[in-house]
Amino acid sequence: MSESKAAEFLAARDYLLQAPNYQEAKAHFTWPNVGNFNWALDYFDGIAERRANPALLYVDDKGFETKLSFGAMREKSNKAANFLRGLGLGKGDRVLLMMTNRPELFQVILGAMKLGSLVIPASTLLTTEDLRDRMGRGKVKCVLTEGELNSRFESAIPAAAKVSRISLDAHGHGWIDFAQVDDQSATFKTDDIFNTDDELLIYFTSGTVAKPKLVLHTTGSYPIGHLTTMYWIGAKPGDLHYNVSQPGWAKYAWSSIFAAWNAEATTFVYNYSGRFNPSDVLTAIQDYEVHSLCAPPTVWRHLLRENLRSYSFSLKQLVSAGEPLNPEIMQRVKNATGLTIREGFGQTETTLQIGFFPGMDPKPGSMGVEAPGFEIGLLDDNHIPLPVGNEGNVALRVRPQRPVGLMWGYIDPPEKNKEVFVGDWYLTGDLARRDEKGFFWFVGRADDVFKSSDYRISAFELEDELLMHPSITEVAIVPSPDKLRGSVPKAIITLKPGVEASRELAYNIFRFARERMAPYKRPRIIQFTRELPKTVSGKIKRAELRKFEADYRNSDTRLEQEYFETDFQTALKLKSK
């Protein structure tokens, strides 16, 4: 390790690892000024010289298991860097990586970082059309994939394009076998000079509202920026950390790579084929004695289908991110494990910026407090900071000091930068309020807040309430055009296995809402559906639902399994007396 280059980084890292409480961390943490620094070369390779715990513990549902030390990962990533360089790739060239959750993924990401090539992570759920878009707008020079995924690239790569095609299971003309990486030298040297403004990762956003945007992160914004994510997770050197996430999305790199290895912890990977099986996952968490667990709300809901009390866990830290977590889920997990899930908030564009940190007592329903190194304001529509207690646009202060854990910007469409970087602020596109103790309370995405009879309605707030109903698995609230009120809330609902949609159930849910919600915001229409439209990252396409509802309601017809509150007017009035 280059001690001079890594010293500042290690000092900042150690301060967060050793901080006695959040107040101290928030008051005294400062982003490290590391100068010419390559995290993979100057930090990660140094871990190999002194860490006894593995860098990676990989198991799958077929019984295969392997451990890779930090030293072994250093050598494997050196081979990957030499392999890519041998194909003519260098600093600034872009590599699209579409792989399942396997050890080679870590090897290639580290190797590309050492070489200075950019990685474009891609979900294995992407279609050929998705890949064609990424190949073109991402200006990809190399793709690395595996097995049956190869065929999706055949028509996605333009015939005349000079794109290196690598596969872990090379088949067909033009594909290079990744196995050749084993023939490379385990020593890597470079004359390139790196700094924290160098390009590192390009993420395509979920595309819930419009065409996916291209988010550019640097060698500073992710490796160093994820010091806040490390602090939030609470992993310590030698701990075993499990992040339930799939490659291709920002949360994977957040937690499985940078947060875990910043803490010198071991990343645990449980690779399963087919559908998510909560019993198998919980058994793996128990048997391998996982210490910290990070999972999105959807996974927590699946895990609670099992009897958590029947397992013996070694868990010390539980965290959740991706979408707000229902307080009922938090309570049920605490009742079963004695541990409270701590929420965290960030974006593809940022690292962890708001959350509940180790030692804090989470407030159910709250997002948490500012992460160390971030200053967050709630702004009105004129971008003026609002007093405590007011609902406003969540924004990160970027002047006079820009937080390291923030993207460079959007490289496509570039004009989007003018919308989100305004004056001294970066606008996240979310709405929240902050109480007098500094806790943030999520209101919703700005696009998901609408008016009904001049009252502001938060789709998230209504969804959170309805998820308390024992028959509901998922729900999306959208505005439905109404001649009298302008719009009314409509709930589009999927049901738990074994529960059938019916008029009786619709009445039961209307009654449930009537008992729990103020009249102005309770849903006036319910529609049952088998599934909600989602992006490949699993986020509900609310914009698509809003457009469909607006178009369809104008036709003055009723959908199948759609019920109006007025259908039960007499019964509901009698029940409310």
Secondary structure in CASP SS format (residue, H / E / C, confidence):
PFRMAT SS
TARGET T0000
AUTHOR 0000-0000-0000
METHOD secondary structure of the structure
MODEL  1
M C 1.00
S C 1.00
E H 1.00
S H 1.00
K H 1.00
A H 1.00
A H 1.00
E H 1.00
F H 1.00
L H 1.00
A H 1.00
A H 1.00
R H 1.00
D H 1.00
Y H 1.00
L H 1.00
L H 1.00
Q H 1.00
A C 1.00
P C 1.00
N C 1.00
Y H 1.00
Q H 1.00
E H 1.00
A H 1.00
K H 1.00
A H 1.00
H H 1.00
F C 1.00
T C 1.00
W C 1.00
P C 1.00
N C 1.00
V C 1.00
G C 1.00
N C 1.00
F C 1.00
N C 1.00
W H 1.00
A H 1.00
L H 1.00
D H 1.00
Y H 1.00
F H 1.00
D H 1.00
G H 1.00
I H 1.00
A C 1.00
E C 1.00
R C 1.00
R C 1.00
A C 1.00
N C 1.00
P E 1.00
A E 1.00
L E 1.00
L E 1.00
Y E 1.00
V E 1.00
D E 1.00
D C 1.00
K C 1.00
G C 1.00
F C 1.00
E E 1.00
T E 1.00
K E 1.00
L E 1.00
S E 1.00
F H 1.00
G H 1.00
A H 1.00
M H 1.00
R H 1.00
E H 1.00
K H 1.00
S H 1.00
N H 1.00
K H 1.00
A H 1.00
A H 1.00
N H 1.00
F H 1.00
L H 1.00
R H 1.00
G H 1.00
L C 1.00
G C 1.00
L C 1.00
G C 1.00
K C 1.00
G C 1.00
D C 1.00
R E 1.00
V E 1.00
L E 1.00
L E 1.00
M C 1.00
M C 1.00
T C 1.00
N C 1.00
R C 1.00
P H 1.00
E H 1.00
L H 1.00
F H 1.00
Q H 1.00
V H 1.00
I H 1.00
L H 1.00
G H 1.00
A H 1.00
M H 1.00
K H 1.00
L H 1.00
G C 1.00
S C 1.00
L E 1.00
V E 1.00
I E 1.00
P E 1.00
A C 1.00
S C 1.00
T C 1.00
L C 1.00
L C 1.00
T C 1.00
T H 1.00
E H 1.00
D H 1.00
L H 1.00
R H 1.00
D H 1.00
R H 1.00
M H 1.00
G H 1.00
R H 1.00
G C 1.00
K C 1.00
V C 1.00
K C 1.00
C E 1.00
V E 1.00
L E 1.00
T E 1.00
E C 1.00
G H 1.00
E H 1.00
L H 1.00
N H 1.00
S H 1.00
R H 1.00
F H 1.00
E H 1.00
S C 1.00
A C 1.00
I C 1.00
P C 1.00
A C 1.00
A C 1.00
A C 1.00
K C 1.00
V C 1.00
S E 1.00
R E 1.00
I E 1.00
S E 1.00
L C 1.00
D C 1.00
A C 1.00
H C 1.00
G C 1.00
H C 1.00
G C 1.00
W E 1.00
I E 1.00
D E 1.00
F H 1.00
A H 1.00
Q H 1.00
V H 1.00
D H 1.00
D H 1.00
Q C 1.00
S C 1.00
A C 1.00
T C 1.00
F C 1.00
K C 1.00
T C 1.00
D C 1.00
D C 1.00
I C 1.00
F C 1.00
N C 1.00
T C 1.00
D C 1.00
D C 1.00
E E 1.00
L E 1.00
L E 1.00
I E 1.00
Y E 1.00
F E 1.00
T C 1.00
S C 1.00
G C 1.00
T C 1.00
V C 1.00
A C 1.00
K C 1.00
P C 1.00
K C 1.00
L E 1.00
V E 1.00
L E 1.00
H E 1.00
T E 1.00
T C 1.00
G C 1.00
S C 1.00
Y C 1.00
P C 1.00
I C 1.00
G C 1.00
H C 1.00
L H 1.00
T H 1.00
T H 1.00
M H 1.00
Y H 1.00
W H 1.00
I H 1.00
G C 1.00
A C 1.00
K C 1.00
P C 1.00
G C 1.00
D C 1.00
L E 1.00
H E 1.00
Y E 1.00
N E 1.00
V C 1.00
S C 1.00
Q C 1.00
P C 1.00
G C 1.00
W C 1.00
A H 1.00
K H 1.00
Y H 1.00
A H 1.00
W H 1.00
S H 1.00
S H 1.00
I H 1.00
F H 1.00
A H 1.00
A H 1.00
W H 1.00
N H 1.00
A C 1.00
E C 1.00
A C 1.00
T E 1.00
T E 1.00
F E 1.00
V E 1.00
Y E 1.00
N E 1.00
Y C 1.00
S C 1.00
G C 1.00
R C 1.00
F C 1.00
N C 1.00
P H 1.00
S H 1.00
D H 1.00
V H 1.00
L H 1.00
T H 1.00
A H 1.00
I H 1.00
Q H 1.00
D H 1.00
Y C 1.00
E C 1.00
V C 1.00
H C 1.00
S E 1.00
L E 1.00
C E 1.00
A C 1.00
P C 1.00
P H 1.00
T H 1.00
V H 1.00
W H 1.00
R H 1.00
H H 1.00
L H 1.00
L C 1.00
R C 1.00
E C 1.00
N C 1.00
L H 1.00
R H 1.00
S H 1.00
Y C 1.00
S C 1.00
F C 1.00
S C 1.00
L C 1.00
K C 1.00
Q E 1.00
L E 1.00
V E 1.00
S E 1.00
A C 1.00
G C 1.00
E C 1.00
P C 1.00
L C 1.00
N C 1.00
P H 1.00
E H 1.00
I H 1.00
M H 1.00
Q H 1.00
R H 1.00
V H 1.00
K H 1.00
N H 1.00
A H 1.00
T H 1.00
G C 1.00
L C 1.00
T C 1.00
I E 1.00
R E 1.00
E E 1.00
G E 1.00
F E 1.00
G C 1.00
Q C 1.00
T C 1.00
E C 1.00
T E 1.00
T C 1.00
L C 1.00
Q C 1.00
I E 1.00
G E 1.00
F C 1.00
F C 1.00
P C 1.00
G C 1.00
M C 1.00
D C 1.00
P C 1.00
K C 1.00
P C 1.00
G C 1.00
S C 1.00
M C 1.00
G E 1.00
V E 1.00
E E 1.00
A C 1.00
P C 1.00
G C 1.00
F C 1.00
E C 1.00
I E 1.00
G E 1.00
L E 1.00
L E 1.00
D C 1.00
D C 1.00
N C 1.00
H C 1.00
I C 1.00
P E 1.00
L C 1.00
P C 1.00
V C 1.00
G C 1.00
N C 1.00
E E 1.00
G E 1.00
N E 1.00
V E 1.00
A E 1.00
L E 1.00
R E 1.00
V C 1.00
R C 1.00
P C 1.00
Q C 1.00
R C 1.00
P C 1.00
V C 1.00
G C 1.00
L E 1.00
M C 1.00
W C 1.00
G E 1.00
Y E 1.00
I E 1.00
D E 1.00
P C 1.00
P C 1.00
E C 1.00
K H 1.00
N H 1.00
K H 1.00
E H 1.00
V H 1.00
F E 1.00
V E 1.00
G C 1.00
D C 1.00
W E 1.00
Y E 1.00
L E 1.00
T E 1.00
G E 1.00
D E 1.00
L E 1.00
A E 1.00
R E 1.00
R E 1.00
D C 1.00
E C 1.00
K C 1.00
G C 1.00
F C 1.00
F E 1.00
W E 1.00
F E 1.00
V E 1.00
G E 1.00
R E 1.00
A H 1.00
D H 1.00
D H 1.00
V E 1.00
F E 1.00
K E 1.00
S E 1.00
S C 1.00
D C 1.00
Y E 1.00
R E 1.00
I E 1.00
S E 1.00
A H 1.00
F H 1.00
E H 1.00
L H 1.00
E H 1.00
D H 1.00
E H 1.00
L H 1.00
L C 1.00
M C 1.00
H C 1.00
P C 1.00
S C 1.00
I E 1.00
T E 1.00
E E 1.00
V E 1.00
A E 1.00
I E 1.00
V E 1.00
P E 1.00
S E 1.00
P E 1.00
D E 1.00
K C 1.00
L C 1.00
R C 1.00
G E 1.00
S E 1.00
V E 1.00
P E 1.00
K E 1.00
A E 1.00
I E 1.00
I E 1.00
T E 1.00
L E 1.00
K C 1.00
P C 1.00
G C 1.00
V C 1.00
E C 1.00
A C 1.00
S C 1.00
R H 1.00
E H 1.00
L H 1.00
A H 1.00
Y H 1.00
N H 1.00
I H 1.00
F H 1.00
R H 1.00
F H 1.00
A H 1.00
R H 1.00
E H 1.00
R H 1.00
M C 1.00
A C 1.00
P C 1.00
Y C 1.00
K C 1.00
R C 1.00
P C 1.00
R C 1.00
I E 1.00
I E 1.00
Q E 1.00
F E 1.00
T C 1.00
R C 1.00
E C 1.00
L C 1.00
P C 1.00
K E 1.00
T C 1.00
V C 1.00
S C 1.00
G C 1.00
K C 1.00
I E 1.00
K C 1.00
R H 1.00
A H 1.00
E H 1.00
L H 1.00
R H 1.00
K H 1.00
F H 1.00
E H 1.00
A H 1.00
D H 1.00
Y H 1.00
R H 1.00
N C 1.00
S C 1.00
D C 1.00
T C 1.00
R C 1.00
L C 1.00
E C 1.00
Q C 1.00
E E 1.00
Y E 1.00
F E 1.00
E H 1.00
T H 1.00
D H 1.00
F H 1.00
Q H 1.00
T H 1.00
A H 1.00
L H 1.00
K H 1.00
L H 1.00
K H 1.00
S H 1.00
K C 1.00
END
